[in-house]
Amino acid sequence: LPSQVAEPAMKLHKSLGGSSAEDFMHLLEEEIMNVCDVMLKKADKKKDRQILFSHRHELLEQLSTCNDPALTLHLASLVLFQLVSGSMLQASGKFVPSILAQLKDNLTEEQYTVLSRHQQLVINQLKDKQDENIG
């Protein structure tokens, strides 16, 4: 590699063995342009908040018009995850049990019981539909 690329790349490589991911990320932000002509944009917190708000609003809108129990549980778990974590989550319905398990520590016992009961009812409904199609 040319020295103008090799030196920054070597710095990045050495920083991978360091004790801090923050050190690596800081060095990456400084040297990335020298290594591969990629420019990193600074995080735009205002835009991120707007995206999170609009995503939550869309989920709540879908939730308010939803009549399918499985989809209702799915949407509710995504909204709750976003409220608890402050992060947007895109996940298929098969991950609802994992999402609920992740949320358990942040919900009251009553809230978690309601969601778990709803989840069990959805599972039973899906099993009944499957049994009807087989029989």
C-alpha positions as a Markdown table, in Angstrom:
| # | Residue | x | y | z |
|---|---|---|---|---|
| 1 | Leu | 0.0 | 0.0 | 0.0 |
| 2 | Pro | 1.2 | 3.5 | -0.6 |
| 3 | Ser | 2.6 | 5.2 | 2.6 |
| 4 | Gln | -0.3 | 7.7 | 2.6 |
| 5 | Val | -2.7 | 4.8 | 3.1 |
| 6 | Ala | -0.4 | 2.3 | 5.0 |
| 7 | Glu | 0.4 | 4.6 | 7.9 |
| 8 | Pro | -3.2 | 5.5 | 8.8 |
| 9 | Ala | -4.3 | 1.9 | 8.2 |
| 10 | Met | -1.5 | 0.7 | 10.5 |
| 11 | Lys | -2.7 | 3.1 | 13.2 |
| 12 | Leu | -6.2 | 1.8 | 12.9 |
| 13 | His | -5.0 | -1.8 | 13.0 |
| 14 | Lys | -3.0 | -1.2 | 16.1 |
| 15 | Ser | -5.9 | 0.6 | 17.8 |
| 16 | Leu | -8.0 | -2.6 | 17.4 |
| 17 | Gly | -5.8 | -4.3 | 19.9 |
| 18 | Gly | -6.3 | -1.4 | 22.3 |
| 19 | Ser | -8.4 | -1.5 | 25.5 |
| 20 | Ser | -11.0 | 1.0 | 24.4 |
| 21 | Ala | -13.5 | 0.9 | 21.5 |
| 22 | Glu | -13.8 | 4.7 | 22.0 |
| 23 | Asp | -10.2 | 5.2 | 21.1 |
| 24 | Phe | -10.7 | 3.1 | 18.0 |
| 25 | Met | -13.8 | 5.1 | 17.0 |
| 26 | His | -12.0 | 8.4 | 17.6 |
| 27 | Leu | -9.0 | 7.3 | 15.5 |
| 28 | Leu | -11.4 | 5.9 | 12.8 |
| 29 | Glu | -13.2 | 9.3 | 12.5 |
| 30 | Glu | -9.8 | 11.1 | 12.1 |
| 31 | Glu | -8.1 | 8.6 | 9.7 |
| 32 | Ile | -10.9 | 7.1 | 7.6 |
| 33 | Met | -10.5 | 9.7 | 4.9 |
| 34 | Asn | -6.8 | 8.9 | 4.5 |
| 35 | Val | -7.4 | 5.2 | 4.3 |
| 36 | Cys | -10.4 | 4.8 | 1.9 |
| 37 | Asp | -11.7 | 8.3 | 0.9 |
| 38 | Val | -14.9 | 7.9 | 3.0 |
| 39 | Met | -16.2 | 10.8 | 4.8 |
| 40 | Leu | -18.2 | 10.2 | 8.0 |
| 41 | Lys | -21.0 | 12.5 | 8.8 |
| 42 | Lys | -21.5 | 13.7 | 12.4 |
| 43 | Ala | -24.7 | 12.4 | 14.1 |
| 44 | Asp | -27.6 | 14.7 | 13.8 |
| 45 | Lys | -29.4 | 14.3 | 17.1 |
| 46 | Lys | -32.3 | 16.6 | 16.1 |
| 47 | Lys | -32.9 | 14.5 | 12.9 |
| 48 | Asp | -32.6 | 11.3 | 14.9 |
| 49 | Arg | -35.2 | 12.4 | 17.4 |
| 50 | Gln | -37.6 | 13.4 | 14.5 |
| 51 | Ile | -37.1 | 10.0 | 12.9 |
| 52 | Leu | -37.8 | 8.2 | 16.2 |
| 53 | Phe | -40.9 | 10.4 | 16.8 |
| 54 | Ser | -42.3 | 9.8 | 13.4 |
| 55 | His | -41.6 | 6.0 | 13.6 |
| 56 | Arg | -43.4 | 5.8 | 17.0 |
| 57 | His | -46.3 | 7.9 | 15.6 |
| 58 | Glu | -46.6 | 5.5 | 12.7 |
| 59 | Leu | -46.6 | 2.5 | 14.9 |
| 60 | Leu | -49.2 | 4.0 | 17.2 |
| 61 | Glu | -51.4 | 4.9 | 14.2 |
| 62 | Gln | -51.2 | 1.3 | 12.9 |
| 63 | Leu | -51.9 | 0.0 | 16.4 |
| 64 | Ser | -55.0 | 2.2 | 16.8 |
| 65 | Thr | -56.6 | 0.7 | 13.6 |
| 66 | Cys | -55.4 | -2.9 | 14.0 |
| 67 | Asn | -57.9 | -5.7 | 14.5 |
| 68 | Asp | -55.5 | -8.7 | 14.3 |
| 69 | Pro | -54.4 | -9.9 | 17.8 |
| 70 | Ala | -51.0 | -11.1 | 16.6 |
| 71 | Leu | -50.2 | -7.8 | 14.8 |
| 72 | Thr | -51.5 | -5.8 | 17.8 |
| 73 | Leu | -49.1 | -7.6 | 20.1 |
| 74 | His | -46.3 | -7.1 | 17.6 |
| 75 | Leu | -46.9 | -3.4 | 17.2 |
| 76 | Ala | -47.3 | -2.9 | 21.0 |
| 77 | Ser | -44.0 | -4.7 | 21.7 |
| 78 | Leu | -42.2 | -2.5 | 19.2 |
| 79 | Val | -43.7 | 0.7 | 20.6 |
| 80 | Leu | -42.8 | -0.3 | 24.2 |
| 81 | Phe | -39.3 | -1.2 | 23.1 |
| 82 | Gln | -38.8 | 2.2 | 21.6 |
| 83 | Leu | -40.2 | 3.9 | 24.7 |
| 84 | Val | -38.0 | 2.0 | 27.0 |
| 85 | Ser | -34.8 | 2.0 | 25.1 |
| 86 | Gly | -35.0 | 5.2 | 23.0 |
| 87 | Ser | -34.1 | 3.1 | 20.0 |
| 88 | Met | -36.1 | 2.1 | 16.9 |
| 89 | Leu | -36.5 | -1.6 | 16.4 |
| 90 | Gln | -37.5 | -3.3 | 13.2 |
| 91 | Ala | -38.3 | -7.0 | 13.9 |
| 92 | Ser | -40.7 | -9.6 | 12.6 |
| 93 | Gly | -43.4 | -11.1 | 14.7 |
| 94 | Lys | -41.4 | -14.2 | 15.5 |
| 95 | Phe | -39.2 | -12.0 | 17.7 |
| 96 | Val | -42.1 | -10.8 | 20.0 |
| 97 | Pro | -41.3 | -13.3 | 22.8 |
| 98 | Ser | -37.6 | -12.1 | 22.8 |
| 99 | Ile | -38.7 | -8.5 | 22.8 |
| 100 | Leu | -41.1 | -9.1 | 25.7 |
| 101 | Ala | -38.4 | -10.9 | 27.6 |
| 102 | Gln | -36.1 | -7.9 | 27.1 |
| 103 | Leu | -38.8 | -5.5 | 28.3 |
| 104 | Lys | -39.7 | -7.5 | 31.4 |
| 105 | Asp | -37.4 | -5.6 | 33.7 |
| 106 | Asn | -38.8 | -2.2 | 32.6 |
| 107 | Leu | -42.5 | -3.1 | 33.0 |
| 108 | Thr | -44.6 | -3.5 | 36.0 |
| 109 | Glu | -45.7 | -7.0 | 36.9 |
| 110 | Glu | -49.2 | -6.3 | 35.9 |
| 111 | Gln | -48.1 | -4.9 | 32.5 |
| 112 | Tyr | -45.9 | -7.9 | 31.8 |
| 113 | Thr | -48.7 | -10.3 | 32.9 |
| 114 | Val | -51.2 | -8.6 | 30.4 |
| 115 | Leu | -48.7 | -8.9 | 27.6 |
| 116 | Ser | -47.7 | -12.5 | 28.4 |
| 117 | Arg | -51.4 | -13.5 | 28.6 |
| 118 | His | -52.1 | -11.8 | 25.2 |
| 119 | Gln | -49.1 | -13.6 | 23.8 |
| 120 | Gln | -50.4 | -16.9 | 25.0 |
| 121 | Leu | -53.8 | -16.2 | 23.5 |
| 122 | Val | -52.3 | -15.3 | 20.2 |
| 123 | Ile | -50.2 | -18.6 | 20.2 |
| 124 | Asn | -53.4 | -20.6 | 21.0 |
| 125 | Gln | -55.3 | -18.9 | 18.3 |
| 126 | Leu | -52.6 | -19.6 | 15.7 |
| 127 | Lys | -52.5 | -23.3 | 16.8 |
| 128 | Asp | -56.2 | -23.6 | 16.5 |
| 129 | Lys | -56.1 | -22.1 | 13.0 |
| 130 | Gln | -53.4 | -24.5 | 12.1 |
| 131 | Asp | -55.3 | -27.5 | 13.5 |
| 132 | Glu | -58.4 | -26.4 | 11.5 |
| 133 | Asn | -56.4 | -26.3 | 8.3 |
| 134 | Ile | -54.9 | -29.8 | 8.9 |
| 135 | Gly | -58.2 | -31.4 | 10.0 |
